[in-house]
């Protein structure tokens, strides 16, 4: 293709080209064609659920349990569990309340916010695949540490949980990613979020 035929968008300066084909003019690509190198189908998504069995569910004449029960307690952690006895869905959730060694101060909270941002970016590729199958993973900063929540179809929660925990445990902060998280400004968020917040305050809520 002629390099002179490429254009750039006026907004993001994105390079693109517009080609019009009709009838037999549609191109065909072979595996040896350099143009076809980037054309491929995505691989199998490991988060597609296969088992939709409902465990628990609401039972007639039986009142739902209001609170989870503690089933494991060690010097490092406590594990609480509650079976779904209300909604009858093949879904579940896992929540981790991770305590930080940092003092509960503005400085400590800022470090927790940056860590949550770094971890969210680190697992973004896996979370993107999981989101296609209605699985969610979120990192939240809270006073004294982090909340990690994974929810969705029960069949694949363990798969995503293992990936997220392995990546979090073996996570090494690079100088570039740390600088990016600092520039992001954890309190204000991204420039787009800040612009939307200012816009919503200045624009009338009704017309």
C-alpha positions in Angstrom: 0.0 0.0 0.0 1.2 3.5 -0.8 2.4 5.3 2.3 1.0 8.5 1.0 -2.5 7.1 1.1 -2.5 6.9 4.9 -4.2 9.7 6.9 -4.3 10.7 10.6 -7.4 11.5 12.7 -7.7 15.1 13.9 -8.4 14.0 17.5 -5.8 11.4 18.5 -3.5 11.5 15.5 -4.3 7.9 14.8 -2.9 6.6 11.5 -5.5 4.9 9.3 -6.4 4.2 5.7 -9.8 3.9 4.0 -10.1 1.3 1.2 -13.2 0.6 -0.8 -13.7 -2.9 -2.4 -16.5 -4.2 -4.6 -17.2 -7.6 -6.0 -14.1 -9.6 -7.0 -11.8 -6.8 -5.8 -11.9 -8.2 -2.2 -8.4 -9.2 -1.3 -7.3 -12.7 -0.3 -4.5 -13.3 2.1 -2.2 -16.3 2.4 -0.2 -17.3 5.4 2.9 -15.9 3.8 1.4 -12.5 3.3 3.0 -9.9 5.6 -0.4 -8.1 5.7 -2.1 -11.1 7.3 0.4 -11.5 10.2 -1.8 -9.6 12.6 -5.0 -11.2 11.5 -5.9 -14.2 13.7 -8.6 -15.5 15.9 -8.2 -15.2 19.7 -7.3 -18.3 21.6 -9.6 -20.3 23.9 -10.9 -18.3 26.8 -10.2 -20.3 30.0 -13.0 -18.5 31.9 -16.0 -19.8 29.9 -18.1 -21.7 32.5 -19.2 -25.2 31.8 -20.8 -26.2 35.1 -24.0 -24.3 35.9 -25.0 -26.4 38.9 -26.8 -24.5 41.6 -25.5 -25.3 45.0 -27.8 -24.3 47.8 -30.6 -22.0 47.0 -33.7 -21.0 48.8 -35.8 -23.8 50.5 -39.4 -23.6 51.5 -40.0 -23.2 55.2 -36.3 -22.6 55.9 -35.2 -19.1 56.8 -32.0 -17.9 55.1 -28.8 -17.7 57.2 -28.1 -14.0 57.8 -24.3 -14.1 58.4 -21.4 -16.3 57.3 -19.6 -18.6 59.6 -15.9 -18.9 60.4 -14.5 -22.2 59.2 -10.8 -21.6 59.4 -8.6 -19.5 61.6 -4.8 -19.4 61.7 -2.2 -16.9 62.8 -2.2 -15.4 59.3 -5.8 -15.4 58.3 -9.4 -16.1 59.0 -11.8 -17.7 56.5 -15.6 -17.1 56.5 -18.1 -18.9 54.4 -21.8 -18.6 53.6 -23.7 -20.9 51.2 -26.2 -19.2 48.9 -29.6 -20.0 50.5 -31.5 -17.1 49.1 -31.0 -16.4 45.4 -30.5 -19.9 43.9 -28.0 -18.9 41.3 -24.8 -20.6 40.0 -22.8 -17.6 41.0 -20.6 -16.7 43.9 -18.0 -14.2 45.2 -14.8 -14.3 47.1 -13.6 -11.3 49.1 -10.1 -10.7 50.7 -9.6 -8.1 53.4 -5.8 -7.7 53.3 -4.3 -5.8 56.2 -1.3 -3.6 55.5 1.8 -3.1 57.7 1.7 0.6 57.0 0.3 3.0 59.6 -3.2 4.2 59.1 -2.1 7.6 58.0 -2.6 9.7 54.8 0.8 8.5 53.6 -0.1 4.9 54.3 -3.4 5.3 52.5 -1.7 6.8 49.5 0.7 3.9 49.2 -2.3 1.5 49.4 -4.0 3.5 46.6 -1.0 3.3 44.4 -0.6 -0.5 45.1 -4.3 -1.1 44.2 -3.7 0.8 40.9 -0.6 -1.1 40.1 -2.2 -4.5 40.8 -5.3 -3.6 38.8 -3.1 -2.8 35.8 -0.9 -5.9 36.3 -3.9 -8.3 35.9 -5.8 -6.2 33.3 -5.2 -8.8 30.5 -6.6 -11.7 32.5 -9.5 -9.6 33.9 -10.4 -8.6 30.4 -10.8 -12.2 29.3 -12.7 -13.0 32.5 -15.1 -10.0 32.0 -16.2 -11.5 28.7 -17.6 -14.4 30.8 -19.2 -12.2 33.4 -16.4 -12.6 36.0 -15.1 -9.6 37.8 -12.0 -8.9 39.9 -11.5 -5.6 41.7 -8.9 -4.1 44.0 -10.2 -1.5 46.5 -8.2 0.6 48.9 -9.7 0.8 52.4 -8.4 2.0 55.7 -5.5 -0.1 56.7 -5.2 -2.3 53.6 -6.9 -3.6 50.4 -10.1 -5.3 49.5 -9.9 -7.9 46.6 -13.2 -9.1 45.3 -13.8 -11.8 42.7 -17.3 -12.6 41.6 -19.2 -14.3 38.8 -20.1 -17.9 37.8 -18.9 -20.3 40.5 -17.4 -22.7 38.1 -14.6 -20.4 37.0 -14.0 -18.3 40.2 -11.2 -20.7 41.3 -9.5 -20.4 37.9 -9.4 -16.6 38.1 -8.6 -16.6 41.8 -5.5 -18.7 41.2 -4.3 -16.5 38.4 -4.9 -13.3 40.4 -3.3 -14.6 43.6 -0.2 -15.9 41.8 0.3 -12.6 40.0 -0.3 -10.6 43.1 2.1 -12.7 45.2 4.9 -12.6 42.6 4.3 -9.0 41.6 7.4 -6.9 41.2 6.9 -3.1 40.8 8.9 -1.7 37.9 10.1 2.0 38.0 8.1 2.8 34.9 4.8 1.4 36.3 5.4 3.1 39.6 5.9 6.5 37.9 2.8 5.9 35.9 0.7 5.2 39.0 2.1 8.3 40.7 1.3 10.5 37.6 -2.2 9.0 37.5 -2.8 10.6 40.9 -4.8 8.1 42.9 -7.0 10.7 44.6 -8.2 12.5 41.5 -8.2 9.6 39.1 -7.5 9.8 35.4 -7.9 13.2 33.5 -11.0 11.8 31.8 -12.6 11.0 35.2 -11.7 14.4 36.5 -13.1 16.2 33.4 -16.4 14.3 33.8 -16.6 15.2 37.4 -16.1 18.9 36.7 -18.6 18.7 33.7 -21.3 17.1 35.9 -21.0 19.9 38.5 -21.0 22.7 36.0 -23.7 21.5 33.6 -27.4 21.6 34.6 -28.9 18.3 35.7 -32.2 18.9 33.9 -33.2 20.8 30.7 
